[in-house]
Amino acid sequence: MTATANPCNISADLEKFIVTEAPPTVYYVPNFITEAEEECLLQQVYRAPKPKWTQLSGRRLQNWGGLPNPKGMLAEKLPDWLLKYTEKISSLGAFAGKTANHVLVNEYRPGEGIMPHEDGPLYHPTVTTISLGSHTLLDFYKPICQTQSEIPQTEESRYMLSLLVQQRSLLILQDDMYKLYLHGIQGVCEDILSDHVVNLSSTGAQLGDTLTRSTRVSLTIRNVPKVIRASLLLGKK
Ligand SMILES: O=C(O)CCC(=O)C(=O)O
């Protein structure tokens, strides 16, 4: 995939990867990276020193680029092995001309997942994810409707659709799929592909297939617009 001449606009190359069966806007690019790149990225992730990992319930993570917070992120330089991909994805126009400056590495073992959540206002409203090592199903949910307080709104009743996210793929979520709907991953060991998985036609997988999960590492690549320069903190101009 070539980089666009005008990185403010999403690349024309990406348009053919829009998942039209989902609300706006999902781009799903299978085999965005090669097997050799996947191997190399996994080696770099597992080369990080132990204290770089934070253990959460159901996954562990590495934070690269700084800690996003409402006052502004004290930006740290990304390592070259991540810069290669933050720059490539930014040059496709994924962040409206801005460059990604933050990467969250999540590791999920089989049976692990992440609760439905929104990524929120600390980020430019686009999330891009490269998956390594395993597929997963990313599930989307409608938000809790405040005006329907009498009807119980369970996770099940709010569930909307899923995306099959394969290893080596790139997923881009923008617009309502970023701002309105919640996303999460069920903590299961295998996935049965139902007709709720709306991007099957671009994956080569078949309706009814059972896919066994192995350890998945995701690189969640985003732009944090509000950053604090270290020089400001040190009182320099
Ligand atoms: O691993 C993924 O693909 C999802 C990660 C995620 O939702 C998050 O880090 O907020």
The ligand as an SDF file (V2000), in Angstrom:
LIG
                    3D

 10  9  0  0  0  0  0  0  0  0999 V2000
   -6.6570   -5.2610   21.4770 O   0  0  0  0  0  0  0  0  0  0  0  0
   -7.4500   -4.6230   20.8250 C   0  0  0  0  0  0  0  0  0  0  0  0
   -7.6220   -4.7810   19.6170 O   0  0  0  0  0  0  0  0  0  0  0  0
   -8.3280   -3.5960   21.5130 C   0  0  0  0  0  0  0  0  0  0  0  0
   -7.5830   -2.7620   22.4800 C   0  0  0  0  0  0  0  0  0  0  0  0
   -8.4210   -1.6870   23.0980 C   0  0  0  0  0  0  0  0  0  0  0  0
   -9.5990   -1.6050   22.9110 O   0  0  0  0  0  0  0  0  0  0  0  0
   -7.7830   -0.6960   23.9600 C   0  0  0  0  0  0  0  0  0  0  0  0
   -6.5810   -0.8090   24.2570 O   0  0  0  0  0  0  0  0  0  0  0  0
   -8.4780    0.2580   24.3770 O   0  0  0  0  0  0  0  0  0  0  0  0
  1  2  2  0
  2  3  1  0
  2  4  1  0
  4  5  1  0
  5  6  1  0
  6  7  2  0
  6  8  1  0
  8  9  2  0
  8 10  1  0
M  END
$$$$
